[in-house]
Amino acid sequence: MAFGTKTNERPGTRAEVKYLRVSAYKAREVLDLIRNLHVDDADGVLEFTDRAVAGEIRKVLAAAVANAEHNDSMDPNELFVSACFADEGPTLKRWRPRARGRATRIRKRTCHITVIVSRMDPKKLAQRQARTTAAVGRGGVRRDAAEARRARVAKSQAARAARQPDHDHDHDHDADHDDDADEVSTDEVSTDEVIDAEAPAETVVADAPEDNAEVGEAPLDAPTDESEASASDEEKS
């Protein structure tokens, strides 16, 4: 592109969106990331860019590639972002009430985004194809950068899911711990029973009268009938 070419005269296939509700400053920060990149690489950058305007710019890029494929009969694998820019649109003016009856102006910016794609230089295109073929592996099967990126993302998501613990496994593990605790308590009870069974019988018999005395029962040789009590009184007299 020669120096001093006007914006509307830049060669290539273009797509644009107008009156986008975002400031031109924010859009230019994202457009600077994809300028002069292959369309597949640019799409990958926009897909993983943490900016709200990146999604809108990605739609414009896809529209530019579709226009080049259907209107100009270009191969999408040979295109790159030759130019991208954001022009300021009209500003919507709003007012916000403030203290002491004052009002503060709110400026809602808009912009017009344009993306232009062109066919890559044959030398650069050959270098890119060689790098892509070498990156795929020994099989020599050509794969686009977007497809390779999606495969990497799917692989990382599968590995993350495999690292997460299984919910049912946790419950089984807790049940095993509960069974071990029950076994320990059962063993303790059985041990106490064995100790009580091994206690000598003499001790139990010796403690029986004391237990009866504490309860308040009458001794064994005490008179239980009133006639027996009166007979004993006559003998004493």
VEXDREN-2710 file (C-alpha; in Angstrom, 1 decimal):
% VEXDREN-2710
k/r/px/py/pz
1/MET/0.0/0.0/0.0
2/ALA/1.5/3.3/-1.0
3/PHE/2.0/6.1/1.5
4/GLY/-0.8/8.6/1.6
5/THR/-3.6/6.2/0.5
6/LYS/-7.0/7.3/1.7
7/THR/-9.0/5.1/4.0
8/ASN/-11.8/4.5/1.5
9/GLU/-9.2/3.6/-1.2
10/ARG/-7.3/0.8/0.7
11/PRO/-7.2/-2.4/-1.4
12/GLY/-8.9/-5.6/-0.1
13/THR/-12.3/-6.8/1.0
14/ARG/-13.9/-5.0/3.8
15/ALA/-16.7/-5.3/6.4
16/GLU/-17.8/-2.6/8.9
17/VAL/-20.2/-2.0/11.7
18/LYS/-21.5/1.4/12.5
19/TYR/-22.8/3.1/15.6
20/LEU/-21.4/0.5/17.9
21/ARG/-22.0/1.5/21.5
22/VAL/-18.4/1.6/22.6
23/SER/-15.7/4.2/22.5
24/ALA/-13.3/4.3/19.7
25/TYR/-10.4/4.3/22.2
26/LYS/-11.4/0.9/23.6
27/ALA/-11.9/-0.6/20.1
28/ARG/-8.5/0.6/18.9
29/GLU/-6.8/-1.2/21.8
30/VAL/-8.2/-4.5/20.5
31/LEU/-7.7/-3.8/16.8
32/ASP/-4.0/-3.2/17.4
33/LEU/-3.7/-6.9/18.5
34/ILE/-4.9/-8.4/15.2
35/ARG/-3.5/-6.0/12.6
36/ASN/-1.3/-7.8/10.0
37/LEU/-2.2/-11.2/11.3
38/HIS/-3.5/-14.2/9.4
39/VAL/-7.3/-14.4/9.7
40/ASP/-7.1/-17.7/11.7
41/ASP/-4.6/-16.2/14.1
42/ALA/-6.6/-13.0/14.4
43/ASP/-9.8/-15.0/15.2
44/GLY/-7.9/-16.9/17.9
45/VAL/-6.7/-13.7/19.5
46/LEU/-10.2/-12.2/19.5
47/GLU/-11.7/-15.4/20.9
48/PHE/-9.5/-15.3/24.0
49/THR/-9.3/-11.5/24.5
50/ASP/-11.0/-10.4/27.7
51/ARG/-12.7/-7.3/26.3
52/ALA/-16.4/-6.9/25.5
53/VAL/-15.7/-5.3/22.2
54/ALA/-13.6/-8.3/21.0
55/GLY/-16.7/-10.2/20.3
56/GLU/-18.1/-7.5/18.0
57/ILE/-14.8/-7.2/16.2
58/ARG/-14.7/-10.9/15.7
59/LYS/-18.1/-10.8/14.0
60/VAL/-16.8/-8.0/11.7
61/LEU/-13.7/-10.1/10.8
62/ALA/-15.9/-13.1/10.0
63/ALA/-18.1/-10.9/7.7
64/ALA/-15.0/-9.6/5.9
65/VAL/-13.7/-13.2/5.3
66/ALA/-17.2/-14.2/4.0
67/ASN/-17.3/-11.2/1.7
68/ALA/-13.8/-12.1/0.3
69/GLU/-14.8/-15.8/-0.2
70/HIS/-18.2/-15.3/-1.8
71/ASN/-17.9/-11.9/-3.6
72/ASP/-14.2/-11.9/-4.6
73/SER/-13.6/-15.7/-4.9
74/MET/-10.6/-15.7/-2.5
75/ASP/-9.4/-18.7/-0.4
76/PRO/-10.0/-17.9/3.3
77/ASN/-6.7/-19.7/4.2
78/GLU/-4.8/-17.1/2.2
79/LEU/-6.2/-14.0/3.8
80/PHE/-4.8/-11.7/6.5
81/VAL/-5.9/-8.5/8.2
82/SER/-4.4/-5.8/6.0
83/ALA/-6.1/-2.9/7.8
84/CYS/-8.4/-2.3/10.7
85/PHE/-9.5/0.9/12.3
86/ALA/-12.2/2.5/14.4
87/ASP/-13.7/6.0/13.7
88/GLU/-15.6/8.0/16.2
89/GLY/-19.3/8.1/15.9
90/PRO/-21.9/10.5/17.3
91/THR/-21.9/10.9/21.1
92/LEU/-25.2/10.5/23.0
93/LYS/-25.5/13.1/25.7
94/ARG/-27.3/12.3/28.9
95/TRP/-27.6/14.0/32.3
96/ARG/-27.3/12.8/35.8
97/PRO/-28.7/14.8/38.9
98/ARG/-26.1/15.8/41.5
99/ALA/-26.1/17.7/44.7
100/ARG/-27.5/21.3/45.1
101/GLY/-29.7/21.0/42.0
102/ARG/-26.7/20.6/39.7
103/ALA/-26.6/18.2/36.7
104/THR/-23.6/16.4/35.3
105/ARG/-23.2/15.4/31.6
106/ILE/-22.8/11.8/30.7
107/ARG/-21.2/11.1/27.3
108/LYS/-22.1/7.8/25.7
109/ARG/-19.6/7.2/22.9
110/THR/-20.1/5.3/19.7
111/CYS/-17.8/4.3/16.9
112/HIS/-17.6/2.8/13.4
113/ILE/-15.3/-0.3/13.1
114/THR/-13.8/-1.4/9.7
115/VAL/-11.8/-4.5/9.0
116/ILE/-10.1/-5.1/5.6
117/VAL/-8.7/-8.5/4.6
118/SER/-6.3/-9.1/1.6
119/ARG/-4.5/-12.0/0.0
120/MET/-1.1/-12.8/1.6
121/ASP/2.2/-12.4/-0.3
122/PRO/3.1/-15.7/-2.0
123/LYS/6.4/-15.9/-0.2
124/LYS/4.8/-15.4/3.3
125/LEU/2.0/-17.8/2.4
126/ALA/4.5/-20.5/1.6
127/GLN/6.4/-19.9/4.9
128/ARG/3.2/-20.1/6.8
129/GLN/2.1/-23.4/5.1
130/ALA/5.6/-24.9/5.9
131/ARG/5.3/-23.9/9.6
132/THR/1.7/-25.3/9.7
133/THR/2.8/-28.6/8.2
134/ALA/5.7/-29.0/10.5
135/ALA/3.6/-28.2/13.6
136/VAL/1.0/-30.8/12.7
137/GLY/3.5/-33.7/12.9
138/ARG/5.0/-36.5/10.9
139/GLY/1.7/-37.4/9.2
140/GLY/1.8/-34.3/7.0
141/VAL/-1.9/-33.6/7.4
142/ARG/-2.6/-29.9/7.1
143/ARG/-4.7/-28.3/9.7
144/ASP/-5.8/-24.7/10.1
145/ALA/-4.7/-22.7/13.2
146/ALA/-8.3/-22.4/14.4
147/GLU/-8.9/-26.1/14.3
148/ALA/-5.6/-26.8/16.1
149/ARG/-6.6/-24.2/18.8
150/ARG/-10.0/-25.8/19.3
151/ALA/-8.3/-29.2/19.7
152/ARG/-6.0/-27.8/22.4
153/VAL/-8.9/-26.2/24.2
154/ALA/-10.9/-29.4/24.2
155/LYS/-7.9/-31.3/25.4
156/SER/-7.3/-28.9/28.3
157/GLN/-11.0/-29.0/29.3
158/ALA/-10.9/-32.8/29.3
159/ALA/-7.8/-32.9/31.5
160/ARG/-9.4/-30.4/33.9
161/ALA/-12.5/-32.5/34.2
162/ALA/-10.4/-35.6/34.9
163/ARG/-8.6/-33.9/37.7
164/GLN/-11.9/-33.0/39.5
165/PRO/-12.8/-35.5/42.3
166/ASP/-15.8/-37.8/41.8
167/HIS/-18.7/-36.9/44.0
168/ASP/-19.8/-40.6/44.5
169/HIS/-16.3/-41.6/45.3
170/ASP/-16.2/-39.1/48.2
171/HIS/-19.4/-40.6/49.7
172/ASP/-18.0/-44.2/49.4
173/HIS/-14.8/-43.0/51.1
174/ASP/-16.9/-41.5/54.0
175/ALA/-18.9/-44.7/54.3
176/ASP/-15.7/-46.7/54.6
177/HIS/-14.6/-44.4/57.4
178/ASP/-17.9/-44.9/59.2
179/ASP/-17.6/-48.7/58.9
180/ASP/-14.1/-48.5/60.4
181/ALA/-15.5/-46.5/63.3
182/ASP/-18.3/-49.0/63.9
183/GLU/-15.8/-51.8/64.0
184/VAL/-13.7/-50.0/66.5
185/SER/-16.6/-49.3/68.8
186/THR/-17.7/-53.0/68.5
187/ASP/-14.3/-54.2/69.5
188/GLU/-14.3/-51.9/72.5
189/VAL/-17.6/-53.3/73.8
190/SER/-16.6/-56.9/73.3
191/THR/-13.3/-56.2/75.2
192/ASP/-15.3/-54.8/78.2
193/GLU/-17.6/-57.8/78.2
194/VAL/-14.6/-60.1/78.3
195/ILE/-13.2/-58.2/81.3
196/ASP/-16.5/-58.4/83.2
197/ALA/-16.8/-62.1/82.4
198/GLU/-13.3/-62.8/83.8
199/ALA/-14.1/-61.1/87.2
200/PRO/-14.2/-63.6/90.2
201/ALA/-17.6/-64.7/91.5
202/GLU/-16.6/-64.2/95.2
203/THR/-16.5/-60.5/94.8
204/VAL/-20.0/-60.4/93.3
205/VAL/-21.4/-62.6/96.2
206/ALA/-19.7/-60.5/98.9
207/ASP/-21.1/-57.3/97.5
208/ALA/-24.7/-58.6/97.4
209/PRO/-25.7/-57.8/101.0
210/GLU/-24.3/-54.3/100.9
211/ASP/-26.4/-53.7/97.8
212/ASN/-29.5/-55.0/99.6
213/ALA/-28.8/-52.8/102.6
214/GLU/-28.5/-49.8/100.4
215/VAL/-31.7/-50.5/98.7
216/GLY/-33.5/-50.7/102.1
217/GLU/-34.6/-54.4/102.0
218/ALA/-35.0/-56.3/105.3
219/PRO/-32.3/-58.7/106.4
220/LEU/-32.7/-62.3/105.8
221/ASP/-33.1/-63.4/109.6
222/ALA/-35.5/-60.6/110.5
223/PRO/-39.0/-61.6/111.6
224/THR/-41.5/-61.4/108.8
225/ASP/-44.7/-62.3/110.7
226/GLU/-46.4/-60.6/113.7
227/SER/-47.0/-63.9/115.5
228/GLU/-43.3/-64.7/115.4
229/ALA/-42.6/-61.2/116.9
230/SER/-45.0/-61.7/119.8
231/ALA/-43.6/-65.2/120.6
232/SER/-40.2/-63.9/120.9
233/ASP/-41.5/-61.2/123.4
234/GLU/-43.2/-63.9/125.6
235/GLU/-40.0/-65.9/125.8
236/LYS/-38.1/-62.8/126.9
237/SER/-40.6/-62.2/129.7
END
